[in-house]
Amino acid sequence: MKSPAITPRANSGIAGIIFSLVALLHALRLLRGWHVVIGDLSVPVWVSWLGLVIAGYLAYQGFQLSRRIRSELKVFGK
């Protein structure tokens, strides 16, 4: 039995949701002052600022692409 393929619109929307959650976690770390330690390495706060900006941008682009695909499908009647 063949599994249903995910559509590009759904894929973009899911990516937008995942990157939104990542951005939210970075924002929570910044607001709550959480310390992150990986092994013996303490992760500096500027990493979360960078992660917040990058993940926020990727979430925005994922939602924009999903919206653009939806509008193109309306134009072409699919």
N, CA, C and O atoms as a CHARMM CRD file, in Angstrom:
* protein
*
  312
    1    1 MET  N      0.84400  -1.17600   0.00000 PROA 1      0.00000
    2    1 MET  CA     0.00000   0.00000   0.00000 PROA 1      0.00000
    3    1 MET  C      0.89300   1.24500   0.00000 PROA 1      0.00000
    4    1 MET  O      1.83200   1.34700   0.79000 PROA 1      0.00000
    5    2 LYS  N      0.59600   2.15800  -0.86900 PROA 2      0.00000
    6    2 LYS  CA     1.38200   3.38800  -0.99000 PROA 2      0.00000
    7    2 LYS  C      0.89500   4.42900   0.01900 PROA 2      0.00000
    8    2 LYS  O     -0.30400   4.68600   0.12900 PROA 2      0.00000
    9    3 SER  N      1.83600   5.02300   0.75100 PROA 3      0.00000
   10    3 SER  CA     1.45200   6.04800   1.72400 PROA 3      0.00000
   11    3 SER  C      1.19700   7.37100   0.99800 PROA 3      0.00000
   12    3 SER  O      1.83800   7.65800  -0.01300 PROA 3      0.00000
   13    4 PRO  N      0.27400   8.16500   1.50500 PROA 4      0.00000
   14    4 PRO  CA    -0.02500   9.44400   0.84700 PROA 4      0.00000
   15    4 PRO  C      1.16800  10.39500   0.95000 PROA 4      0.00000
   16    4 PRO  O      1.82000  10.49500   1.99000 PROA 4      0.00000
   17    5 ALA  N      1.43100  11.08300  -0.14700 PROA 5      0.00000
   18    5 ALA  CA     2.54200  12.03600  -0.18500 PROA 5      0.00000
   19    5 ALA  C      2.12100  13.34400   0.47100 PROA 5      0.00000
   20    5 ALA  O      0.96600  13.75800   0.37400 PROA 5      0.00000
   21    6 ILE  N      3.05700  13.97900   1.12900 PROA 6      0.00000
   22    6 ILE  CA     2.77300  15.27100   1.74600 PROA 6      0.00000
   23    6 ILE  C      2.86600  16.35100   0.66300 PROA 6      0.00000
   24    6 ILE  O      3.76600  16.32100  -0.17600 PROA 6      0.00000
   25    7 THR  N      1.95400  17.27600   0.68900 PROA 7      0.00000
   26    7 THR  CA     1.93900  18.33500  -0.32100 PROA 7      0.00000
   27    7 THR  C      2.96800  19.40500   0.03800 PROA 7      0.00000
   28    7 THR  O      3.32400  19.55000   1.20800 PROA 7      0.00000
   29    8 PRO  N      3.44400  20.14500  -0.94200 PROA 8      0.00000
   30    8 PRO  CA     4.38900  21.22800  -0.64800 PROA 8      0.00000
   31    8 PRO  C      3.81500  22.27200   0.30800 PROA 8      0.00000
   32    8 PRO  O      4.54100  22.82200   1.13600 PROA 8      0.00000
   33    9 ARG  N      2.51800  22.54400   0.19800 PROA 9      0.00000
   34    9 ARG  CA     1.89100  23.51800   1.09200 PROA 9      0.00000
   35    9 ARG  C      1.92000  23.02700   2.53300 PROA 9      0.00000
   36    9 ARG  O      2.24500  23.78900   3.44300 PROA 9      0.00000
   37   10 ALA  N      1.58100  21.75200   2.74500 PROA 10     0.00000
   38   10 ALA  CA     1.60600  21.18600   4.09200 PROA 10     0.00000
   39   10 ALA  C      3.03100  21.12600   4.62700 PROA 10     0.00000
   40   10 ALA  O      3.27000  21.39400   5.80400 PROA 10     0.00000
   41   11 ASN  N      3.96600  20.77700   3.77100 PROA 11     0.00000
   42   11 ASN  CA     5.36600  20.71000   4.17100 PROA 11     0.00000
   43   11 ASN  C      5.86800  22.07700   4.64100 PROA 11     0.00000
   44   11 ASN  O      6.55300  22.16800   5.66000 PROA 11     0.00000
   45   12 SER  N      5.53900  23.12000   3.91800 PROA 12     0.00000
   46   12 SER  CA     5.94500  24.47800   4.29500 PROA 12     0.00000
   47   12 SER  C      5.28800  24.90600   5.60100 PROA 12     0.00000
   48   12 SER  O      5.92900  25.53900   6.44000 PROA 12     0.00000
   49   13 GLY  N      4.02200  24.56700   5.77700 PROA 13     0.00000
   50   13 GLY  CA     3.31900  24.90400   7.01300 PROA 13     0.00000
   51   13 GLY  C      3.90100  24.17800   8.21800 PROA 13     0.00000
   52   13 GLY  O      4.05700  24.77100   9.28500 PROA 13     0.00000
   53   14 ILE  N      4.22400  22.89900   8.05300 PROA 14     0.00000
   54   14 ILE  CA     4.82300  22.13100   9.14500 PROA 14     0.00000
   55   14 ILE  C      6.19100  22.69100   9.50200 PROA 14     0.00000
   56   14 ILE  O      6.53000  22.80100  10.68100 PROA 14     0.00000
   57   15 ALA  N      6.98300  23.04800   8.48900 PROA 15     0.00000
   58   15 ALA  CA     8.29000  23.65000   8.74700 PROA 15     0.00000
   59   15 ALA  C      8.13000  24.97200   9.49700 PROA 15     0.00000
   60   15 ALA  O      8.90600  25.26600  10.40600 PROA 15     0.00000
   61   16 GLY  N      7.13600  25.76400   9.12400 PROA 16     0.00000
   62   16 GLY  CA     6.87400  27.02400   9.81300 PROA 16     0.00000
   63   16 GLY  C      6.52200  26.80300  11.27900 PROA 16     0.00000
   64   16 GLY  O      6.96600  27.55600  12.14500 PROA 16     0.00000
   65   17 ILE  N      5.73200  25.77900  11.55700 PROA 17     0.00000
   66   17 ILE  CA     5.35400  25.46800  12.94100 PROA 17     0.00000
   67   17 ILE  C      6.57000  25.01500  13.74500 PROA 17     0.00000
   68   17 ILE  O      6.76900  25.45700  14.87700 PROA 17     0.00000
   69   18 ILE  N      7.37400  24.14400  13.17100 PROA 18     0.00000
   70   18 ILE  CA     8.56600  23.64400  13.88000 PROA 18     0.00000
   71   18 ILE  C      9.53100  24.78300  14.18000 PROA 18     0.00000
   72   18 ILE  O     10.02700  24.89700  15.30100 PROA 18     0.00000
   73   19 PHE  N      9.80200  25.62600  13.18600 PROA 19     0.00000
   74   19 PHE  CA    10.72100  26.74600  13.42000 PROA 19     0.00000
   75   19 PHE  C     10.13000  27.75800  14.39600 PROA 19     0.00000
   76   19 PHE  O     10.87600  28.41400  15.12200 PROA 19     0.00000
   77   20 SER  N      8.81100  27.89700  14.42800 PROA 20     0.00000
   78   20 SER  CA     8.17400  28.77300  15.42300 PROA 20     0.00000
   79   20 SER  C      8.40700  28.24600  16.83500 PROA 20     0.00000
   80   20 SER  O      8.68000  29.01700  17.75400 PROA 20     0.00000
   81   21 LEU  N      8.29900  26.94100  17.00100 PROA 21     0.00000
   82   21 LEU  CA     8.54800  26.34000  18.31300 PROA 21     0.00000
   83   21 LEU  C     10.00300  26.51900  18.74600 PROA 21     0.00000
   84   21 LEU  O     10.27800  26.78500  19.91600 PROA 21     0.00000
   85   22 VAL  N     10.92800  26.37300  17.80400 PROA 22     0.00000
   86   22 VAL  CA    12.34300  26.58200  18.11400 PROA 22     0.00000
   87   22 VAL  C     12.58300  28.03400  18.52800 PROA 22     0.00000
   88   22 VAL  O     13.28600  28.29800  19.50400 PROA 22     0.00000
   89   23 ALA  N     11.99800  28.96700  17.78600 PROA 23     0.00000
   90   23 ALA  CA    12.13900  30.39000  18.13100 PROA 23     0.00000
   91   23 ALA  C     11.53400  30.67500  19.49900 PROA 23     0.00000
   92   23 ALA  O     12.09200  31.44700  20.27900 PROA 23     0.00000
   93   24 LEU  N     10.39000  30.05200  19.79500 PROA 24     0.00000
   94   24 LEU  CA     9.74800  30.23200  21.09700 PROA 24     0.00000
   95   24 LEU  C     10.64000  29.72800  22.22900 PROA 24     0.00000
   96   24 LEU  O     10.74200  30.37400  23.27200 PROA 24     0.00000
   97   25 LEU  N     11.27800  28.59400  22.03300 PROA 25     0.00000
   98   25 LEU  CA    12.17800  28.06700  23.05700 PROA 25     0.00000
   99   25 LEU  C     13.38600  28.98000  23.27400 PROA 25     0.00000
  100   25 LEU  O     13.82100  29.17600  24.40800 PROA 25     0.00000
  101   26 HSD  N     13.92600  29.53600  22.19100 PROA 26     0.00000
  102   26 HSD  CA    15.02900  30.49300  22.33900 PROA 26     0.00000
  103   26 HSD  C     14.56200  31.73700  23.09500 PROA 26     0.00000
  104   26 HSD  O     15.27900  32.25400  23.95100 PROA 26     0.00000
  105   27 ALA  N     13.36700  32.21200  22.77600 PROA 27     0.00000
  106   27 ALA  CA    12.83700  33.39300  23.46500 PROA 27     0.00000
  107   27 ALA  C     12.60400  33.09300  24.95000 PROA 27     0.00000
  108   27 ALA  O     12.88400  33.93400  25.80500 PROA 27     0.00000
  109   28 LEU  N     12.09800  31.90800  25.25400 PROA 28     0.00000
  110   28 LEU  CA    11.89800  31.53100  26.65100 PROA 28     0.00000
  111   28 LEU  C     13.22600  31.45700  27.40000 PROA 28     0.00000
  112   28 LEU  O     13.31800  31.87400  28.55500 PROA 28     0.00000
  113   29 ARG  N     14.24100  30.93200  26.74700 PROA 29     0.00000
  114   29 ARG  CA    15.55600  30.88900  27.39000 PROA 29     0.00000
  115   29 ARG  C     16.04100  32.29800  27.71200 PROA 29     0.00000
  116   29 ARG  O     16.58000  32.54900  28.79000 PROA 29     0.00000
  117   30 LEU  N     15.84500  33.20900  26.76900 PROA 30     0.00000
  118   30 LEU  CA    16.29300  34.58200  26.98800 PROA 30     0.00000
  119   30 LEU  C     15.49500  35.26700  28.09600 PROA 30     0.00000
  120   30 LEU  O     16.06800  35.97000  28.93000 PROA 30     0.00000
  121   31 LEU  N     14.18900  35.06800  28.10900 PROA 31     0.00000
  122   31 LEU  CA    13.33700  35.73400  29.09100 PROA 31     0.00000
  123   31 LEU  C     13.46800  35.14000  30.49100 PROA 31     0.00000
  124   31 LEU  O     13.44300  35.86700  31.48400 PROA 31     0.00000
  125   32 ARG  N     13.60500  33.82800  30.56400 PROA 32     0.00000
  126   32 ARG  CA    13.65400  33.15500  31.86400 PROA 32     0.00000
  127   32 ARG  C     15.06500  33.02300  32.41900 PROA 32     0.00000
  128   32 ARG  O     15.23800  32.67700  33.58800 PROA 32     0.00000
  129   33 GLY  N     16.09000  33.29900  31.58600 PROA 33     0.00000
  130   33 GLY  CA    17.46700  33.21200  32.04700 PROA 33     0.00000
  131   33 GLY  C     17.96900  31.79000  32.23100 PROA 33     0.00000
  132   33 GLY  O     18.83400  31.53100  33.06700 PROA 33     0.00000
  133   34 TRP  N     17.41900  30.86600  31.44000 PROA 34     0.00000
  134   34 TRP  CA    17.84200  29.47300  31.55200 PROA 34     0.00000
  135   34 TRP  C     19.28800  29.32200  31.11900 PROA 34     0.00000
  136   34 TRP  O     19.72300  29.95800  30.15800 PROA 34     0.00000
  137   35 HSD  N     20.02700  28.49200  31.81600 PROA 35     0.00000
  138   35 HSD  CA    21.40700  28.17700  31.44800 PROA 35     0.00000
  139   35 HSD  C     21.40700  26.83900  30.72200 PROA 35     0.00000
  140   35 HSD  O     20.72800  25.89900  31.13400 PROA 35     0.00000
  141   36 VAL  N     22.17400  26.76200  29.63800 PROA 36     0.00000
  142   36 VAL  CA    22.26900  25.52400  28.87200 PROA 36     0.00000
  143   36 VAL  C     23.70100  25.04300  28.95500 PROA 36     0.00000
  144   36 VAL  O     24.64200  25.77700  28.65000 PROA 36     0.00000
  145   37 VAL  N     23.85000  23.79600  29.37400 PROA 37     0.00000
  146   37 VAL  CA    25.17300  23.18400  29.47100 PROA 37     0.00000
  147   37 VAL  C     25.14400  21.88800  28.68200 PROA 37     0.00000
  148   37 VAL  O     24.28200  21.03700  28.90300 PROA 37     0.00000
  149   38 ILE  N     26.09000  21.74100  27.75900 PROA 38     0.00000
  150   38 ILE  CA    26.22600  20.52300  26.96400 PROA 38     0.00000
  151   38 ILE  C     27.58500  19.93500  27.30000 PROA 38     0.00000
  152   38 ILE  O     28.62300  20.46400  26.90000 PROA 38     0.00000
  153   39 GLY  N     27.56400  18.85600  28.02600 PROA 39     0.00000
  154   39 GLY  CA    28.81600  18.27100  28.50100 PROA 39     0.00000
  155   39 GLY  C     29.48200  19.23600  29.47500 PROA 39     0.00000
  156   39 GLY  O     28.89500  19.58900  30.49800 PROA 39     0.00000
  157   40 ASP  N     30.69500  19.66000  29.16700 PROA 40     0.00000
  158   40 ASP  CA    31.41100  20.63600  29.98700 PROA 40     0.00000
  159   40 ASP  C     31.28300  22.04800  29.43200 PROA 40     0.00000
  160   40 ASP  O     31.83900  22.98900  29.99900 PROA 40     0.00000
  161   41 LEU  N     30.55900  22.20500  28.33300 PROA 41     0.00000
  162   41 LEU  CA    30.45900  23.50400  27.65100 PROA 41     0.00000
  163   41 LEU  C     29.18900  24.23900  28.06300 PROA 41     0.00000
  164   41 LEU  O     28.08900  23.69500  27.96800 PROA 41     0.00000
  165   42 SER  N     29.34900  25.47200  28.51900 PROA 42     0.00000
  166   42 SER  CA    28.21400  26.32700  28.83100 PROA 42     0.00000
  167   42 SER  C     27.89700  27.15600  27.58800 PROA 42     0.00000
  168   42 SER  O     28.75300  27.88900  27.09200 PROA 42     0.00000
  169   43 VAL  N     26.67400  27.03900  27.09000 PROA 43     0.00000
  170   43 VAL  CA    26.27700  27.72700  25.86000 PROA 43     0.00000
  171   43 VAL  C     25.99100  29.19800  26.19400 PROA 43     0.00000
  172   43 VAL  O     25.16100  29.48500  27.05700 PROA 43     0.00000
  173   44 PRO  N     26.68100  30.13700  25.50900 PROA 44     0.00000
  174   44 PRO  CA    26.45900  31.55900  25.80200 PROA 44     0.00000
  175   44 PRO  C     25.07600  32.03300  25.35300 PROA 44     0.00000
  176   44 PRO  O     24.44300  31.42400  24.49000 PROA 44     0.00000
  177   45 VAL  N     24.62500  33.12800  25.95500 PROA 45     0.00000
  178   45 VAL  CA    23.28900  33.66800  25.66900 PROA 45     0.00000
  179   45 VAL  C     23.18400  34.16300  24.22600 PROA 45     0.00000
  180   45 VAL  O     22.10800  34.09500  23.63100 PROA 45     0.00000
  181   46 TRP  N     24.28800  34.66100  23.65300 PROA 46     0.00000
  182   46 TRP  CA    24.20900  35.19800  22.28900 PROA 46     0.00000
  183   46 TRP  C     23.80200  34.12000  21.28500 PROA 46     0.00000
  184   46 TRP  O     23.28900  34.43800  20.21200 PROA 46     0.00000
  185   47 VAL  N     24.02500  32.85900  21.62100 PROA 47     0.00000
  186   47 VAL  CA    23.60500  31.77000  20.72800 PROA 47     0.00000
  187   47 VAL  C     22.07700  31.75600  20.61100 PROA 47     0.00000
  188   47 VAL  O     21.53400  31.49700  19.53700 PROA 47     0.00000
  189   48 SER  N     21.39200  32.03400  21.71800 PROA 48     0.00000
  190   48 SER  CA    19.92300  32.07500  21.66600 PROA 48     0.00000
  191   48 SER  C     19.42100  33.29300  20.90800 PROA 48     0.00000
  192   48 SER  O     18.39200  33.21500  20.23700 PROA 48     0.00000
  193   49 TRP  N     20.12600  34.42000  21.00000 PROA 49     0.00000
  194   49 TRP  CA    19.73300  35.58600  20.18600 PROA 49     0.00000
  195   49 TRP  C     19.84200  35.24300  18.70600 PROA 49     0.00000
  196   49 TRP  O     18.94500  35.54600  17.92000 PROA 49     0.00000
  197   50 LEU  N     20.94300  34.61000  18.33800 PROA 50     0.00000
  198   50 LEU  CA    21.14000  34.21200  16.94300 PROA 50     0.00000
  199   50 LEU  C     20.09800  33.17600  16.53200 PROA 50     0.00000
  200   50 LEU  O     19.52400  33.26300  15.44700 PROA 50     0.00000
  201   51 GLY  N     19.85500  32.19400  17.40600 PROA 51     0.00000
  202   51 GLY  CA    18.85200  31.16500  17.11600 PROA 51     0.00000
  203   51 GLY  C     17.45400  31.73400  16.99100 PROA 51     0.00000
  204   51 GLY  O     16.67000  31.29200  16.15000 PROA 51     0.00000
  205   52 LEU  N     17.13600  32.72400  17.83300 PROA 52     0.00000
  206   52 LEU  CA    15.81800  33.36400  17.77100 PROA 52     0.00000
  207   52 LEU  C     15.61700  34.07600  16.43400 PROA 52     0.00000
  208   52 LEU  O     14.56000  33.95300  15.81400 PROA 52     0.00000
  209   53 VAL  N     16.61600  34.80800  15.99800 PROA 53     0.00000
  210   53 VAL  CA    16.50800  35.54200  14.72700 PROA 53     0.00000
  211   53 VAL  C     16.40200  34.57200  13.54900 PROA 53     0.00000
  212   53 VAL  O     15.54400  34.73400  12.68100 PROA 53     0.00000
  213   54 ILE  N     17.27300  33.57000  13.52200 PROA 54     0.00000
  214   54 ILE  CA    17.29000  32.63800  12.39000 PROA 54     0.00000
  215   54 ILE  C     16.01600  31.79000  12.36700 PROA 54     0.00000
  216   54 ILE  O     15.38900  31.65100  11.31800 PROA 54     0.00000
  217   55 ALA  N     15.63200  31.22700  13.50500 PROA 55     0.00000
  218   55 ALA  CA    14.42700  30.38800  13.54700 PROA 55     0.00000
  219   55 ALA  C     13.16900  31.21500  13.26300 PROA 55     0.00000
  220   55 ALA  O     12.24900  30.73700  12.59900 PROA 55     0.00000
  221   56 GLY  N     13.13000  32.44500  13.76000 PROA 56     0.00000
  222   56 GLY  CA    11.99400  33.32000  13.47800 PROA 56     0.00000
  223   56 GLY  C     11.87200  33.62700  11.99200 PROA 56     0.00000
  224   56 GLY  O     10.77800  33.61200  11.42900 PROA 56     0.00000
  225   57 TYR  N     13.01300  33.90600  11.36600 PROA 57     0.00000
  226   57 TYR  CA    13.00800  34.18200   9.92200 PROA 57     0.00000
  227   57 TYR  C     12.55800  32.94900   9.13300 PROA 57     0.00000
  228   57 TYR  O     11.75000  33.06200   8.21200 PROA 57     0.00000
  229   58 LEU  N     13.07800  31.77900   9.49300 PROA 58     0.00000
  230   58 LEU  CA    12.69700  30.56200   8.77700 PROA 58     0.00000
  231   58 LEU  C     11.22000  30.21500   8.99100 PROA 58     0.00000
  232   58 LEU  O     10.56800  29.70800   8.07900 PROA 58     0.00000
  233   59 ALA  N     10.69400  30.48400  10.18100 PROA 59     0.00000
  234   59 ALA  CA     9.26300  30.25800  10.42800 PROA 59     0.00000
  235   59 ALA  C      8.42900  31.19000   9.55400 PROA 59     0.00000
  236   59 ALA  O      7.45400  30.76600   8.93400 PROA 59     0.00000
  237   60 TYR  N      8.81900  32.45400   9.51100 PROA 60     0.00000
  238   60 TYR  CA     8.11900  33.43600   8.68000 PROA 60     0.00000
  239   60 TYR  C      8.12700  33.00100   7.21400 PROA 60     0.00000
  240   60 TYR  O      7.09600  33.04800   6.54300 PROA 60     0.00000
  241   61 GLN  N      9.28200  32.58300   6.72600 PROA 61     0.00000
  242   61 GLN  CA     9.39200  32.15700   5.33100 PROA 61     0.00000
  243   61 GLN  C      8.56000  30.89800   5.06500 PROA 61     0.00000
  244   61 GLN  O      7.95900  30.77100   3.99800 PROA 61     0.00000
  245   62 GLY  N      8.52100  29.97400   6.02100 PROA 62     0.00000
  246   62 GLY  CA     7.70800  28.76300   5.85000 PROA 62     0.00000
  247   62 GLY  C      6.23300  29.09300   5.72800 PROA 62     0.00000
  248   62 GLY  O      5.53700  28.54800   4.87100 PROA 62     0.00000
  249   63 PHE  N      5.74900  29.99700   6.59500 PROA 63     0.00000
  250   63 PHE  CA     4.33500  30.38500   6.52300 PROA 63     0.00000
  251   63 PHE  C      4.04000  31.18300   5.25500 PROA 63     0.00000
  252   63 PHE  O      2.98100  31.01600   4.64900 PROA 63     0.00000
  253   64 GLN  N      4.96500  32.04300   4.85500 PROA 64     0.00000
  254   64 GLN  CA     4.77300  32.81700   3.62300 PROA 64     0.00000
  255   64 GLN  C      4.71000  31.89900   2.40600 PROA 64     0.00000
  256   64 GLN  O      3.86900  32.08300   1.52700 PROA 64     0.00000
  257   65 LEU  N      5.60100  30.91400   2.35900 PROA 65     0.00000
  258   65 LEU  CA     5.60800  29.98400   1.23400 PROA 65     0.00000
  259   65 LEU  C      4.31800  29.16700   1.20700 PROA 65     0.00000
  260   65 LEU  O      3.75000  28.93800   0.13900 PROA 65     0.00000
  261   66 SER  N      3.86100  28.73500   2.35900 PROA 66     0.00000
  262   66 SER  CA     2.60700  27.98700   2.43200 PROA 66     0.00000
  263   66 SER  C      1.43800  28.83200   1.92500 PROA 66     0.00000
  264   66 SER  O      0.58100  28.34100   1.19000 PROA 66     0.00000
  265   67 ARG  N      1.41200  30.09000   2.31900 PROA 67     0.00000
  266   67 ARG  CA     0.35400  31.00500   1.87400 PROA 67     0.00000
  267   67 ARG  C      0.45700  31.26100   0.36600 PROA 67     0.00000
  268   67 ARG  O     -0.56000  31.32400  -0.32600 PROA 67     0.00000
  269   68 ARG  N      1.67500  31.40800  -0.13500 PROA 68     0.00000
  270   68 ARG  CA     1.88500  31.66800  -1.56700 PROA 68     0.00000
  271   68 ARG  C      1.44300  30.47100  -2.39800 PROA 68     0.00000
  272   68 ARG  O      0.83200  30.63500  -3.45400 PROA 68     0.00000
  273   69 ILE  N      1.75300  29.26400  -1.92300 PROA 69     0.00000
  274   69 ILE  CA     1.34600  28.05900  -2.65100 PROA 69     0.00000
  275   69 ILE  C     -0.17800  27.97200  -2.69100 PROA 69     0.00000
  276   69 ILE  O     -0.75100  27.60700  -3.71800 PROA 69     0.00000
  277   70 ARG  N     -0.83700  28.30600  -1.57800 PROA 70     0.00000
  278   70 ARG  CA    -2.30600  28.26600  -1.52900 PROA 70     0.00000
  279   70 ARG  C     -2.90300  29.23900  -2.54500 PROA 70     0.00000
  280   70 ARG  O     -3.84900  28.89200  -3.25200 PROA 70     0.00000
  281   71 SER  N     -2.35400  30.46200  -2.62300 PROA 71     0.00000
  282   71 SER  CA    -2.91000  31.43700  -3.55300 PROA 71     0.00000
  283   71 SER  C     -2.65500  31.03000  -5.00400 PROA 71     0.00000
  284   71 SER  O     -3.48500  31.28600  -5.87600 PROA 71     0.00000
  285   72 GLU  N     -1.49900  30.39300  -5.26500 PROA 72     0.00000
  286   72 GLU  CA    -1.23800  29.93500  -6.63000 PROA 72     0.00000
  287   72 GLU  C     -2.16400  28.79900  -7.01400 PROA 72     0.00000
  288   72 GLU  O     -2.55800  28.68700  -8.17500 PROA 72     0.00000
  289   73 LEU  N     -2.52000  27.95000  -6.05300 PROA 73     0.00000
  290   73 LEU  CA    -3.45000  26.86100  -6.35200 PROA 73     0.00000
  291   73 LEU  C     -4.83700  27.41600  -6.67800 PROA 73     0.00000
  292   73 LEU  O     -5.53700  26.86500  -7.52700 PROA 73     0.00000
  293   74 LYS  N     -5.23600  28.49500  -6.01600 PROA 74     0.00000
  294   74 LYS  CA    -6.52200  29.12600  -6.33700 PROA 74     0.00000
  295   74 LYS  C     -6.52900  29.70700  -7.72700 PROA 74     0.00000
  296   74 LYS  O     -7.53500  29.62200  -8.43200 PROA 74     0.00000
  297   75 VAL  N     -5.40800  30.30500  -8.13700 PROA 75     0.00000
  298   75 VAL  CA    -5.30700  30.93300  -9.45600 PROA 75     0.00000
  299   75 VAL  C     -5.39100  29.88200 -10.55300 PROA 75     0.00000
  300   75 VAL  O     -6.07100  30.07000 -11.56300 PROA 75     0.00000
  301   76 PHE  N     -4.68300  28.76100 -10.33600 PROA 76     0.00000
  302   76 PHE  CA    -4.63300  27.72800 -11.36200 PROA 76     0.00000
  303   76 PHE  C     -5.75200  26.70600 -11.23800 PROA 76     0.00000
  304   76 PHE  O     -5.81400  25.76300 -12.02700 PROA 76     0.00000
  305   77 GLY  N     -6.63800  26.87700 -10.26000 PROA 77     0.00000
  306   77 GLY  CA    -7.81200  26.03700 -10.14000 PROA 77     0.00000
  307   77 GLY  C     -7.56400  24.62200  -9.66700 PROA 77     0.00000
  308   77 GLY  O     -8.28900  23.70600 -10.05400 PROA 77     0.00000
  309   78 LYS  N     -6.55700  24.42600  -8.83900 PROA 78     0.00000
  310   78 LYS  CA    -6.28000  23.06700  -8.33700 PROA 78     0.00000
  311   78 LYS  C     -6.73900  22.92900  -6.92000 PROA 78     0.00000
  312   78 LYS  O     -6.59300  21.86100  -6.32500 PROA 78     0.00000
